[in-house]
Amino acid sequence: MLVFPPVALKPDVRDHLRNTFTNEELVSEVGEEVADREFEALLSSLSHPPSFTCVRVNTHLAPQQQIQHALQQELTGQQLCGCHGEDASLVPLPHPQLPDVLLLPIIGPRRVCVLDSEVVVGAQCGSSVLRGAHVFAPGVLSAPKTLQVGDMVSVFSDVENKCTRGAKSFEGQKVFLGNGVCEMSRSEVFCSKGLMRGVAVRMTDRLYITPCFDRVLPHLVFLQNLPSVLVSHVLGPRSGECVLDMCAAPGGKTTHIATLMRNQGVVVALDKIRSKVEKLRENAANQQLDCIQAFCCNSIQAVATGTSPSQKSMWDGANGPPFPEGSFDRVLLDAPCSGLGQRPNMAVSSSLKEIRSYQPLQRKLFNTAVHLLKRGGVLVYSTCTVTLAENEEQVAWALRTFPYLTLQPQEPNLGEQGMLGAGLSHDQRRLLQRFHPRMNEGGASDGHAPMPCLDDADSDTIGFFIAKFFKS
């Protein structure tokens, strides 16, 4: 039951993506018709949420089963936005292969009646609402002139980013997200004194049923997309090692790496935005992870060429960048990318020039990562995008540029093999993990949405890519 249009892209961006997914090597393997169908399915899937909300549990502070029980208690007391007799009780399910992951089914799309009074929000706010958030005041673009606290309204998302903030109505392309009750009047939302904060519309009847995690067990559970959790497991950090997270903000992977190391060793986290570094340090303290050293630094400049760890006595990461070459046992480069795998995503505003700008940046970062990695060390490269240029082409470039790098098997392996089109061999592509956003299209004719199947949890995710290298 498709309720949203495919993700809105600029025409040249759409053509660029289509050329990626109908490249000559791929078409010769599967045929043009299949390639076209897969591309159209990708665009439709991107505008819908995945089948499950993925929650990483903090096993540093409590066992998984204890957190699972506490989360179930929290969700039992939470009023989910279910109606029409649907069973909205969501039970957190342990992932069969990832011992620190709980999965909560996202039920939908449901049949919800549209009300006369409408509030329009931005595309980013709309995506958050589909993942369980309420509508916060900064996300509101349009509201009726007479809107008052307590009014019931239907919430729509502006797909093409054309609604003017403060408008009284909007007739452009928009998609329905569900209904809610206003907690602010129009005059409060569009206050002349400045941007208001707080919940403007509390959602009561959503198109997709999913819990809100605002202030739910904040030190014990963390919302992370499944492939993002998988990355840290693939990196395989061990207690006592020195590990680098090059582009660390907001810190989900950093704290996960420290947890997998049992808080023993050194995890160096870098980010070039100071406010994000401070937030990362705060998160590490809240999770009682004192092995994390966070620094404000452009990771491209993080290596001190011509030096080695032996030239710095008892180096433990605390001195900060730039670091000597060969300083780290493992390096995670979760690279800045075009983000074209994120879901749900109603619209992408990026230009083709912006999307193409990521490949050279990623190569500069990769070059630094290789120099900072010890011989015998592991480098994991990942992105949350679906382009060939930022994924498989980067792997092919790395193997040509650094002949002492070899691809390694990944454990656990939950994704599909790498995509055709970059000239990689079958054996090389088999060592990669690519997650294609694939929507479960099941629906019920009576308007009652079915419970998603746990078997879909590893395939109905965001778009993501992982490559693991060994430096000999």
Summary of the structure (lengths in Angstrom):
residues: 472
radius of gyration: 23.0
end to end distance: 50.5
largest distance: 71.0
contacts: 1630
relative contact order: 0.15
helix: 29%
strand: 22%
